[in-house]
Amino acid sequence: MVHDTVPPIAADPPTARPRQRGALTRGQAALHTKPLLGPLIVLLLASLFFGVWVGSRFSDPLNISLIVQQVQIIGMVGIAQTLIVLTAGIDLSVGAITVLASVVMGKLAVDHGLPVPLALLLGVVIGGVCGGLNGVLVTRFRIPPFIATLGTLSVFSALTLFYSRSETIRAQDVPALLSWPGRSVNVLGTDVTYSSLMMIGCFAAVAYLLRGTAWGAHLHAVGDNREGARLSGIRTGRVLLSVYVVAGLICGLAAWFLIGRIGSVSPQAGENLNLQSITAVVIGGTSLFGGRGHVLGTLLGSLIVGVFSSGLALSGVDALWQVFTVGVLVIVAVAADQWIRKVAA
């Protein structure tokens, strides 16, 4: 007698439960999608800490105004650096371009007798030309940005010393228009320099260009995936060249602010602007790998450096440890960027 074998009824596969993300992972994702969040939190915590630790001396409106004035040049040059870093490049010559442009403005106006507005305009144009040279080296000659700008750093610095003859134009000889950015206006009972207000305006304008125009979208696309951007029809070489030219023009404008800040024209000014601009960009949350970041983060990064420097100085901490603290901030910021990038991996 043959018995029919009844096949066993297969059980329904267990329903896969969605994996719940922990608070740490959610925070990591939030920092990836909102690059301004990290530096904003650091700035608020640092301000709160020094406000409690130092007291009213730190939170005094005059001290806040001084912090903004101290970081205005770093902030302006940081805008130029941010544009380059967003394309996955780096510019080691932004400080040298700024100083060269300031010397050109001063020499043309004081020594050669050109009308001051024309000297000012030509100085800004020189900044754009220097940026364009960097762009040509990167796009046409395929030289890596680090190497190209390392070379032009020496070239521009040498040209500055040659043209200025290593001489400083004294404050009393500087025309009023060139020193005008350093003048102050009363805002809510606090003296604020015109250059500080113009710096904030420049940040707002560049933020709009990056977020509200096709040029900004193309810039981010090139930084995120250059080959993919090229295949999608973006003329990557033209975009990169334009970025370097715009960065140079911003450095030219920063040169005007530099004259107003120090009150004279010196070929020795701004020696640390290159590294300081990179510091502001990195602490501000812009990824050194390109494609992710926000120019307003550079403003926050500049203010973070200013807050730490001011707070530590008012606390009586030696200047050596102030520099040490900024170095630690940079290392922590880069490590945090690597951790945040794992979300996209």
C-alpha positions in Angstrom: 0.0 0.0 0.0 1.5 3.3 -1.1 1.0 6.3 1.1 0.9 9.7 -0.4 3.5 11.9 1.1 2.2 15.3 2.0 4.9 17.9 1.5 5.4 20.0 4.6 3.9 23.5 4.5 6.6 26.1 4.3 6.5 28.6 7.0 6.2 32.2 6.1 9.6 33.9 6.2 10.0 36.2 9.1 9.3 39.8 8.3 12.5 41.8 8.3 12.4 44.5 10.8 13.8 47.8 9.8 17.0 48.5 11.6 16.7 51.3 14.0 19.4 53.9 14.0 20.9 55.0 17.2 21.2 58.6 18.3 24.9 58.7 17.3 24.1 57.5 13.8 21.2 60.0 13.4 23.6 62.8 14.6 26.2 61.7 12.1 23.6 61.8 9.3 22.3 65.2 10.4 25.9 66.6 10.3 26.4 65.2 6.8 23.2 66.8 5.4 23.6 70.0 7.4 27.3 71.1 7.3 26.6 74.3 9.2 25.2 72.5 12.2 28.6 71.3 13.6 30.5 74.6 13.5 27.4 76.4 14.8 27.2 74.2 17.8 30.9 74.6 18.5 30.7 78.4 18.2 27.7 78.5 20.6 29.4 76.2 23.2 32.7 78.1 23.0 31.0 81.4 23.4 28.9 80.1 26.4 32.0 78.6 28.0 34.2 81.7 27.8 31.2 83.9 28.7 31.0 82.0 32.0 34.7 81.5 32.5 35.9 85.0 31.7 32.7 86.9 32.5 31.5 90.2 31.2 34.9 91.1 29.7 34.3 88.5 27.0 30.6 89.2 26.3 31.2 93.0 26.2 30.0 94.4 22.9 33.5 96.1 22.4 35.2 92.7 22.7 32.7 91.1 20.2 33.4 93.9 17.8 37.2 93.3 18.2 36.7 89.6 17.5 34.9 90.3 14.2 37.6 92.9 13.2 40.4 90.4 13.9 38.8 87.7 11.7 37.6 89.8 8.8 40.7 89.3 6.7 40.8 85.6 7.5 37.1 85.5 6.6 37.5 87.2 3.3 40.5 85.0 2.2 38.6 82.1 3.6 35.8 82.7 1.1 38.2 82.3 -1.7 39.7 79.2 -0.1 36.3 77.7 0.3 35.5 78.0 -3.4 38.7 76.1 -4.2 38.2 73.4 -1.5 34.7 72.8 -2.7 36.1 71.7 -6.1 38.4 69.2 -4.2 41.4 71.5 -4.6 43.4 73.7 -2.3 45.1 77.1 -2.8 48.3 77.8 -0.9 48.7 81.2 -2.6 45.6 83.1 -1.5 47.6 85.0 1.2 50.4 85.9 -1.3 47.8 87.2 -3.8 46.2 89.3 -1.2 49.5 91.0 -0.1 50.6 91.4 -3.8 47.3 93.1 -4.6 47.6 95.4 -1.6 51.1 96.5 -2.6 49.9 97.2 -6.2 47.1 99.4 -4.9 49.4 101.3 -2.6 52.3 101.7 -5.1 50.1 102.8 -7.9 48.2 105.4 -5.8 51.2 106.7 -3.8 54.3 106.3 -5.9 52.9 106.5 -9.4 50.1 109.1 -8.7 47.2 107.1 -10.3 43.7 108.1 -9.2 43.0 106.1 -6.1 39.8 104.5 -7.4 41.7 103.3 -10.5 44.6 102.0 -8.3 42.0 100.2 -6.2 40.4 98.6 -9.3 43.7 97.6 -10.8 44.7 95.9 -7.5 41.5 93.8 -7.5 42.1 93.0 -11.2 45.7 91.8 -10.3 44.1 89.4 -7.8 41.8 88.0 -10.5 44.8 87.6 -12.9 46.8 85.7 -10.3 43.8 83.5 -9.6 43.4 83.0 -13.4 47.1 81.9 -13.6 46.4 79.3 -10.9 43.3 78.1 -12.8 45.3 77.8 -16.1 48.0 75.7 -14.4 45.3 73.4 -12.9 43.0 73.1 -15.9 45.3 73.4 -18.9 48.5 72.0 -17.7 46.9 69.4 -15.4 49.1 70.3 -12.4 47.6 69.3 -9.1 46.3 72.3 -7.2 48.6 71.8 -4.3 51.7 71.8 -6.4 50.5 74.6 -8.7 49.7 77.0 -5.9 52.7 76.0 -3.9 54.8 77.2 -6.9 52.8 80.4 -7.4 53.0 81.1 -3.7 56.7 81.6 -4.1 56.3 83.5 -7.4 53.7 86.0 -6.0 55.7 86.5 -2.8 58.9 87.3 -4.8 57.0 89.7 -7.1 55.6 91.5 -4.0 59.1 92.0 -2.5 60.5 93.0 -5.9 57.8 95.5 -6.7 57.7 97.0 -3.2 61.5 96.9 -2.8 60.6 95.5 0.7 59.4 99.0 1.7 56.3 99.8 3.7 54.1 102.7 2.8 53.5 104.6 6.0 50.0 105.2 7.3 50.2 108.9 6.9 50.9 108.5 3.2 48.1 106.1 2.5 45.2 107.8 0.7 41.9 108.1 2.6 40.0 105.8 0.2 42.5 102.9 0.6 42.3 103.1 4.4 38.5 103.7 4.4 37.5 100.1 5.2 39.2 100.4 8.6 36.9 103.3 9.6 34.1 102.5 12.0 30.4 103.1 12.1 28.2 102.9 15.2 25.8 99.9 15.1 23.6 99.3 18.1 26.0 101.3 20.3 29.1 99.5 19.2 31.7 100.6 16.7 31.9 98.3 13.7 34.3 98.8 10.8 33.0 99.1 7.3 35.2 96.2 6.2 33.4 94.0 8.8 30.1 94.9 7.4 31.3 94.4 3.8 32.8 91.0 4.8 29.4 89.8 6.0 27.9 91.1 2.7 30.4 89.2 0.7 29.6 86.0 2.6 25.9 86.5 1.9 26.6 87.2 -1.8 28.8 84.1 -2.3 26.4 81.9 -0.4 23.6 83.0 -2.8 25.9 82.3 -5.8 26.7 78.8 -4.5 23.1 77.9 -3.5 20.9 79.8 -6.0 22.7 79.8 -9.3 23.7 77.2 -12.0 27.3 78.1 -11.5 27.1 77.1 -7.8 25.4 73.8 -8.7 28.1 73.1 -11.3 30.9 73.9 -8.8 29.5 71.4 -6.3 29.1 68.8 -9.0 32.7 69.2 -10.1 33.9 68.9 -6.5 31.7 65.9 -5.8 32.5 63.9 -8.9 34.4 65.6 -11.7 34.2 62.8 -14.2 30.4 62.4 -13.5 30.0 66.1 -14.0 31.8 66.0 -17.3 29.7 63.2 -18.6 26.5 65.1 -17.6 27.5 67.9 -19.9 29.2 70.3 -17.5 32.3 72.0 -18.9 34.4 71.2 -15.9 37.6 73.0 -17.1 35.7 76.2 -17.6 34.0 75.9 -14.2 37.3 75.3 -12.5 39.0 78.2 -14.2 36.1 80.6 -13.3 36.4 79.4 -9.6 40.1 80.3 -9.5 39.5 83.7 -11.1 36.6 84.6 -8.7 38.8 83.4 -5.8 41.5 85.8 -7.0 39.1 88.7 -7.3 38.0 88.1 -3.7 41.6 88.1 -2.6 42.0 91.4 -4.4 39.1 92.8 -2.4 40.5 91.4 0.8 43.7 93.4 0.0 41.7 96.6 0.3 40.4 95.4 3.7 44.0 94.5 4.7 45.1 98.1 4.1 42.2 99.4 6.1 42.9 97.0 8.9 46.7 97.7 9.4 46.5 101.3 8.2 49.6 100.9 6.0 50.8 99.0 2.9 53.4 96.4 3.9 54.9 93.5 1.9 55.3 91.6 5.1 51.6 91.7 6.1 49.4 88.6 6.0 52.3 86.1 6.3 50.0 83.5 7.9 46.9 84.1 5.8 47.3 80.9 3.7 47.2 78.6 6.7 44.7 80.7 8.6 42.2 80.5 5.7 42.6 76.7 5.5 42.0 76.6 9.2 38.8 78.6 8.9 37.5 76.4 6.1 38.3 73.1 7.8 36.9 74.2 11.2 33.8 75.5 9.3 32.9 72.1 8.2 33.9 72.2 4.5 35.2 68.8 3.4 38.8 68.8 2.1 37.6 66.1 -0.4 35.3 68.5 -2.1 31.6 68.7 -2.9 30.3 69.1 0.7 30.3 72.3 2.8 28.9 75.8 3.0 30.7 79.1 2.7 28.8 80.4 5.8 30.6 77.6 7.7 33.8 79.4 6.9 32.4 82.5 8.6 31.6 80.4 11.6 35.0 78.8 11.5 36.7 82.2 11.5 34.6 83.3 14.4 35.4 80.0 16.3 39.1 80.8 16.0 38.5 84.4 17.0 36.4 83.3 20.0 39.0 80.8 21.2 41.9 83.3 20.7 40.0 86.1 22.5 38.8 83.9 25.3 42.1 82.3 26.0 43.9 85.7 25.9 41.4 87.2 28.4 42.0 84.2 30.6 45.7 84.9 30.7 46.7 81.9 28.7 50.1 82.2 27.0 50.0 82.8 23.2 51.8 79.5 22.6 48.9 77.6 24.0 46.5 79.6 21.9 48.2 78.4 18.8 48.2 74.9 20.2 44.5 75.1 20.7 43.8 76.1 17.1 46.0 73.2 15.9 43.9 70.8 18.0 40.7 72.3 16.6 42.0 71.6 13.0 42.8 68.0 13.8 39.5 67.4 15.5 37.7 69.0 12.6 39.4 66.8 10.0 38.8 63.7 12.1 35.1 64.7 12.4 34.9 65.2 8.6 36.3 61.7 8.0 33.7 60.3 10.5 30.8 62.2 8.9 31.8 61.0 5.4 31.2 57.4 6.4 27.5 58.2 6.0 27.9 58.6 2.3 30.2 55.6 1.9 
